Amino acid sequence: MADQRRRPPLLAAVALTALAALALTALAVLALTALAAMAVATPGSATTPTPGAAPGGSTPGSATTPAPGSAPPGRSKPAPPVRYRLAGCQSRGARSYLRGPARREVAIGFDDGPWPDTAAFVRMLERNHARATFFMIGEQVTARYQATLMRELRDGDALGDHTFTHPYLTRTGDVRGELAHTIAAIRARTGYTPCVFRPPYGAWNGSIVQTARSLALATVLWDDDPSDYLLPGTSAIVQRVLAQVHRGAIIISHDGGGPRFQTLAAYPAIIAALHAHGYRIVTIPELLGFRPRYVQCIRLCRGIGVPKSALPRNAIVERAR
């Protein structure tokens, strides 16, 4: 009897316990639902990565994931290599030059450019593995020819002064102006300062040589002249150059001042014959032993800058300016 009287209270307790458990479960479900809704409604939260974020919650450019193209943490981006460009040469002596030392070397000087044919002369020299010195008339050194002049420097050719207006210098009262204005024109277009000068028509005297020397220019003449400006024919130009050539010869020809197709056609055969006879073809400054001047690349350097290890052994390296 006693056992039967205690059953109702026991059953009631079990029922209350079950109801409490159900209530707690419902509350837990509601809480989880609310948290999930908050996470969806808040972009960039810890549980919802921002668009484009890296796995683990890191964004591009954060401390753990370097931005594209940036240096790794703790390392600086390496500086570009220092390069140098040909900026001129350093002449010497107070006399004029007809020829160079008696070594198995010759130098070719082309006068009266730049001209519409000059670019073809540059390409011809490239194809035939030769270099030359281009004596230029200052009033013709314009923007039209800047790319050609820079290509000459890239190839290792030298640039020379041939006065500003091509006068007879022995008849003009402004020798200094003719030379100085040409230096300025060449420097402005190329960053190169010439150190050699050739007087038009070969007209010179001691006073002209001294004026040139005061501008750091050596006066350069020639001793191998095919008279190509007279248009004697391609074969005649070839024969005349080779008949006069010798060790240390300075050859004169023309890339400007008139039609120069005969000269252009003659020089591949001339260069081939010189190479076959063991001659090195060099620039006039190189033939005369003038030291090249280099400066660190800052302007007008595209395509012509070289590392310091590639500079000639006798190069003068100057500060950039």
Residue, then its C-alpha position, 0 to 999 in steps of 0.5 A: m500500500a505504501d508503495q502504491r501511494r508514492r508512485p504519483p509524486l514520482l511520475a510527476a517529478v519525471a514529467l517535470t524533468a522532461l519538460a525542463a529538458l525540452a525547454l532548455t533544448a528549445l532555448a539553445v536552438l533559438a540562441l544558435t539561430a540568432l548567432a547565425a543570423m548576426a554572422v550573416a548580417t555582419p560582413g567581415s566578421a571573424t566567421t565570415p571572411t571578406p571578399g578576396a580574403a586569403p584563407g585563415g582570414s588574412t587579407p591581401g597586403s596584410a602582415t602575413t600575406p605580402a601584396p603582389g610585387s612587394a618584397p618579402p617581409g624584412r627585405s628591401k627591393p634591390a636597387p637597379p644596376v648602375r649603368y654608364r654611357l659614352a659622353g665624349c672623349q679627351s683629346r690632347g696635343a696642339r697640332s693637327y692630325l693627318r694620320g695615326p700611329a703606324r699600327r695595323e689600324v685605319a679610321i674612316g671619317f664621314d663628313d657633312g651629315p647628318w643627312p637623309d642617307t646617314a641612317a643607311f650608312v649606320r646600317m651598312l657599318e653594322r652589317n659589315h662590323a665596322r665603326a666610323t667617325f661622323f663629322m657633323i654640320g651643327e645646323q643640321v643636327t636637329a630632332r629629325y636625326q636624333a634617333t640616328l645619332m643615338r644609334e651611332l653612339r650605341d654602335g660605338d661610332a664617334l661624333g665630330d665637329h664639322t662647324f655650324t654652317h660649313p664655311y671656309l674657316t680661313r675666311t670667317g671671323d667667327v671660328r669659335g662660334e662655328l665650333a662652339h655652336t656645333i658642340a652645343a647642338i651635338r651635346a643637346r641632342t645626344g649628351y655627347t661632347p665631341c673632341v675631334f674637329r674637321p675643317p670644311y674643305g681642309a681649310w685651316n691654319g695655326s690660329i684655327v688649330q689653337t681656337a679648336r684646342s681652346l674648346a678641347l677639340a683636336t683638328v683632324l685632317w686626312d691622308d686617304d681621299p677617294s674624292d667620292y663627292l665628285l661621284p666618280g663611280t663605286s668601283a673608282i671609290v673602292q680602288r682609290v681608298l685601297a690604293q692609298v691605305h696604309r697603317g694609321a690611315i685616316i680615310i675621308s668620305h661623305d655621308g651628306g651634302g649631296p647624293r651619296f649612293q656611290t659611297l654607300a655602295a662602295y664601302p662594303a667592299i672597302i671594309a671587306a678588303l681592309h679586314a682581309h688585309g688584317y686592318r682593324i677599323v676604329t674610330i678616329p679618337e681611338l686611332l689617335g689614342f684619345r681616352p673615352r669619357y663615360v658618365q653614369c646614366i641619367r638621361l639619353c641612355r636608352g640602349i647605350g648604357v653599359p655596366k662598369s665592368a664593360l667599360p674600356r680599360n682607359a675610360i675616364v668615368e665622370r660624375a653624372r650631371 
